Amino acid sequence: MRNEQEIRALKEELARLNGFIGEHGSAKQFGNRDYLFSRIICHALSWFLGEISTDQFRSDTHINIERLYEQIRAIETTTGKKLTDYE
């Protein structure tokens, strides 16, 4: 397992890079896969480090658990497959 100092250093580096791109980048750069992924990782590391609550992390600000459940309900309706049967 990584130590907290290493995790915090990576999170701070990503936050700095993301902030610079967010402030000075173009629409093309905002849509870049690497930029989007690094933002997601930065949020996850913030949660892991206790900087944001689990409720906030699960909210539409971050991973939006409720929207995932909406997608599950749509899949269940269209396919007949059930999440409760999925392992």
Biotite code that builds the C-alpha atoms (Angstrom):
import biotite.structure as struc

atoms = struc.array([
    struc.Atom([0.000, 0.000, 0.000], chain_id="A", res_id=1, res_name="MET", atom_name="CA", element="C"),
    struc.Atom([1.188, 3.526, -0.755], chain_id="A", res_id=2, res_name="ARG", atom_name="CA", element="C"),
    struc.Atom([1.926, 5.850, 2.130], chain_id="A", res_id=3, res_name="ASN", atom_name="CA", element="C"),
    struc.Atom([-0.070, 9.006, 2.775], chain_id="A", res_id=4, res_name="GLU", atom_name="CA", element="C"),
    struc.Atom([2.794, 11.307, 1.815], chain_id="A", res_id=5, res_name="GLN", atom_name="CA", element="C"),
    struc.Atom([3.104, 9.710, -1.636], chain_id="A", res_id=6, res_name="GLU", atom_name="CA", element="C"),
    struc.Atom([-0.661, 9.843, -2.192], chain_id="A", res_id=7, res_name="ILE", atom_name="CA", element="C"),
    struc.Atom([-0.859, 13.446, -1.046], chain_id="A", res_id=8, res_name="ARG", atom_name="CA", element="C"),
    struc.Atom([2.063, 14.447, -3.302], chain_id="A", res_id=9, res_name="ALA", atom_name="CA", element="C"),
    struc.Atom([0.400, 12.881, -6.347], chain_id="A", res_id=10, res_name="LEU", atom_name="CA", element="C"),
    struc.Atom([-2.932, 14.516, -5.528], chain_id="A", res_id=11, res_name="LYS", atom_name="CA", element="C"),
    struc.Atom([-1.266, 17.925, -5.149], chain_id="A", res_id=12, res_name="GLU", atom_name="CA", element="C"),
    struc.Atom([0.598, 17.509, -8.440], chain_id="A", res_id=13, res_name="GLU", atom_name="CA", element="C"),
    struc.Atom([-2.584, 16.533, -10.268], chain_id="A", res_id=14, res_name="LEU", atom_name="CA", element="C"),
    struc.Atom([-4.509, 19.415, -8.680], chain_id="A", res_id=15, res_name="ALA", atom_name="CA", element="C"),
    struc.Atom([-1.830, 21.858, -9.854], chain_id="A", res_id=16, res_name="ARG", atom_name="CA", element="C"),
    struc.Atom([-1.778, 20.471, -13.406], chain_id="A", res_id=17, res_name="LEU", atom_name="CA", element="C"),
    struc.Atom([-5.585, 20.347, -13.586], chain_id="A", res_id=18, res_name="ASN", atom_name="CA", element="C"),
    struc.Atom([-5.878, 23.873, -12.219], chain_id="A", res_id=19, res_name="GLY", atom_name="CA", element="C"),
    struc.Atom([-3.467, 25.243, -14.802], chain_id="A", res_id=20, res_name="PHE", atom_name="CA", element="C"),
    struc.Atom([-5.224, 23.473, -17.679], chain_id="A", res_id=21, res_name="ILE", atom_name="CA", element="C"),
    struc.Atom([-8.621, 24.526, -16.306], chain_id="A", res_id=22, res_name="GLY", atom_name="CA", element="C"),
    struc.Atom([-7.606, 28.149, -16.065], chain_id="A", res_id=23, res_name="GLU", atom_name="CA", element="C"),
    struc.Atom([-5.562, 28.508, -19.248], chain_id="A", res_id=24, res_name="HIS", atom_name="CA", element="C"),
    struc.Atom([-6.524, 25.599, -21.493], chain_id="A", res_id=25, res_name="GLY", atom_name="CA", element="C"),
    struc.Atom([-8.746, 25.384, -24.546], chain_id="A", res_id=26, res_name="SER", atom_name="CA", element="C"),
    struc.Atom([-11.996, 23.489, -25.045], chain_id="A", res_id=27, res_name="ALA", atom_name="CA", element="C"),
    struc.Atom([-9.999, 20.779, -26.798], chain_id="A", res_id=28, res_name="LYS", atom_name="CA", element="C"),
    struc.Atom([-7.777, 20.367, -23.747], chain_id="A", res_id=29, res_name="GLN", atom_name="CA", element="C"),
    struc.Atom([-10.791, 20.288, -21.383], chain_id="A", res_id=30, res_name="PHE", atom_name="CA", element="C"),
    struc.Atom([-12.149, 17.338, -23.346], chain_id="A", res_id=31, res_name="GLY", atom_name="CA", element="C"),
    struc.Atom([-8.823, 15.508, -23.383], chain_id="A", res_id=32, res_name="ASN", atom_name="CA", element="C"),
    struc.Atom([-9.104, 12.010, -21.934], chain_id="A", res_id=33, res_name="ARG", atom_name="CA", element="C"),
    struc.Atom([-5.993, 12.381, -19.795], chain_id="A", res_id=34, res_name="ASP", atom_name="CA", element="C"),
    struc.Atom([-7.195, 15.656, -18.297], chain_id="A", res_id=35, res_name="TYR", atom_name="CA", element="C"),
    struc.Atom([-10.629, 14.236, -17.506], chain_id="A", res_id=36, res_name="LEU", atom_name="CA", element="C"),
    struc.Atom([-9.149, 11.078, -15.997], chain_id="A", res_id=37, res_name="PHE", atom_name="CA", element="C"),
    struc.Atom([-6.662, 13.034, -13.882], chain_id="A", res_id=38, res_name="SER", atom_name="CA", element="C"),
    struc.Atom([-9.523, 15.136, -12.487], chain_id="A", res_id=39, res_name="ARG", atom_name="CA", element="C"),
    struc.Atom([-11.398, 11.972, -11.512], chain_id="A", res_id=40, res_name="ILE", atom_name="CA", element="C"),
    struc.Atom([-8.295, 10.530, -9.854], chain_id="A", res_id=41, res_name="ILE", atom_name="CA", element="C"),
    struc.Atom([-7.673, 13.800, -8.013], chain_id="A", res_id=42, res_name="CYS", atom_name="CA", element="C"),
    struc.Atom([-11.228, 13.691, -6.615], chain_id="A", res_id=43, res_name="HIS", atom_name="CA", element="C"),
    struc.Atom([-10.811, 10.057, -5.581], chain_id="A", res_id=44, res_name="ALA", atom_name="CA", element="C"),
    struc.Atom([-7.543, 10.837, -3.824], chain_id="A", res_id=45, res_name="LEU", atom_name="CA", element="C"),
    struc.Atom([-9.199, 13.767, -2.027], chain_id="A", res_id=46, res_name="SER", atom_name="CA", element="C"),
    struc.Atom([-11.854, 11.354, -0.757], chain_id="A", res_id=47, res_name="TRP", atom_name="CA", element="C"),
    struc.Atom([-9.256, 8.757, 0.209], chain_id="A", res_id=48, res_name="PHE", atom_name="CA", element="C"),
    struc.Atom([-7.295, 11.388, 2.154], chain_id="A", res_id=49, res_name="LEU", atom_name="CA", element="C"),
    struc.Atom([-10.447, 12.468, 4.004], chain_id="A", res_id=50, res_name="GLY", atom_name="CA", element="C"),
    struc.Atom([-10.578, 15.904, 2.385], chain_id="A", res_id=51, res_name="GLU", atom_name="CA", element="C"),
    struc.Atom([-14.140, 15.308, 1.205], chain_id="A", res_id=52, res_name="ILE", atom_name="CA", element="C"),
    struc.Atom([-16.856, 13.235, 2.866], chain_id="A", res_id=53, res_name="SER", atom_name="CA", element="C"),
    struc.Atom([-18.177, 9.958, 1.491], chain_id="A", res_id=54, res_name="THR", atom_name="CA", element="C"),
    struc.Atom([-21.598, 11.572, 0.972], chain_id="A", res_id=55, res_name="ASP", atom_name="CA", element="C"),
    struc.Atom([-20.036, 14.404, -1.013], chain_id="A", res_id=56, res_name="GLN", atom_name="CA", element="C"),
    struc.Atom([-17.942, 11.946, -3.054], chain_id="A", res_id=57, res_name="PHE", atom_name="CA", element="C"),
    struc.Atom([-21.057, 9.892, -3.869], chain_id="A", res_id=58, res_name="ARG", atom_name="CA", element="C"),
    struc.Atom([-22.995, 13.040, -4.891], chain_id="A", res_id=59, res_name="SER", atom_name="CA", element="C"),
    struc.Atom([-23.452, 14.509, -8.351], chain_id="A", res_id=60, res_name="ASP", atom_name="CA", element="C"),
    struc.Atom([-20.444, 16.734, -7.661], chain_id="A", res_id=61, res_name="THR", atom_name="CA", element="C"),
    struc.Atom([-18.159, 13.715, -8.036], chain_id="A", res_id=62, res_name="HIS", atom_name="CA", element="C"),
    struc.Atom([-19.187, 10.171, -8.985], chain_id="A", res_id=63, res_name="ILE", atom_name="CA", element="C"),
    struc.Atom([-22.976, 10.578, -8.880], chain_id="A", res_id=64, res_name="ASN", atom_name="CA", element="C"),
    struc.Atom([-24.047, 7.208, -7.494], chain_id="A", res_id=65, res_name="ILE", atom_name="CA", element="C"),
    struc.Atom([-27.724, 8.069, -8.036], chain_id="A", res_id=66, res_name="GLU", atom_name="CA", element="C"),
    struc.Atom([-27.172, 8.496, -11.793], chain_id="A", res_id=67, res_name="ARG", atom_name="CA", element="C"),
    struc.Atom([-25.457, 5.098, -11.893], chain_id="A", res_id=68, res_name="LEU", atom_name="CA", element="C"),
    struc.Atom([-28.535, 3.571, -10.257], chain_id="A", res_id=69, res_name="TYR", atom_name="CA", element="C"),
    struc.Atom([-30.722, 5.304, -12.847], chain_id="A", res_id=70, res_name="GLU", atom_name="CA", element="C"),
    struc.Atom([-28.636, 3.625, -15.555], chain_id="A", res_id=71, res_name="GLN", atom_name="CA", element="C"),
    struc.Atom([-29.014, 0.296, -13.771], chain_id="A", res_id=72, res_name="ILE", atom_name="CA", element="C"),
    struc.Atom([-32.805, 0.703, -13.670], chain_id="A", res_id=73, res_name="ARG", atom_name="CA", element="C"),
    struc.Atom([-32.843, 1.475, -17.407], chain_id="A", res_id=74, res_name="ALA", atom_name="CA", element="C"),
    struc.Atom([-30.722, -1.607, -18.153], chain_id="A", res_id=75, res_name="ILE", atom_name="CA", element="C"),
    struc.Atom([-32.954, -3.765, -15.959], chain_id="A", res_id=76, res_name="GLU", atom_name="CA", element="C"),
    struc.Atom([-36.040, -2.468, -17.789], chain_id="A", res_id=77, res_name="THR", atom_name="CA", element="C"),
    struc.Atom([-34.638, -3.008, -21.283], chain_id="A", res_id=78, res_name="THR", atom_name="CA", element="C"),
    struc.Atom([-32.801, -6.301, -20.714], chain_id="A", res_id=79, res_name="THR", atom_name="CA", element="C"),
    struc.Atom([-34.646, -8.007, -17.871], chain_id="A", res_id=80, res_name="GLY", atom_name="CA", element="C"),
    struc.Atom([-31.271, -8.541, -16.170], chain_id="A", res_id=81, res_name="LYS", atom_name="CA", element="C"),
    struc.Atom([-31.142, -7.576, -12.485], chain_id="A", res_id=82, res_name="LYS", atom_name="CA", element="C"),
    struc.Atom([-28.317, -6.030, -10.490], chain_id="A", res_id=83, res_name="LEU", atom_name="CA", element="C"),
    struc.Atom([-29.286, -8.246, -7.549], chain_id="A", res_id=84, res_name="THR", atom_name="CA", element="C"),
    struc.Atom([-28.384, -11.283, -9.675], chain_id="A", res_id=85, res_name="ASP", atom_name="CA", element="C"),
    struc.Atom([-25.005, -9.848, -10.711], chain_id="A", res_id=86, res_name="TYR", atom_name="CA", element="C"),
    struc.Atom([-21.885, -11.015, -8.936], chain_id="A", res_id=87, res_name="GLU", atom_name="CA", element="C"),
])
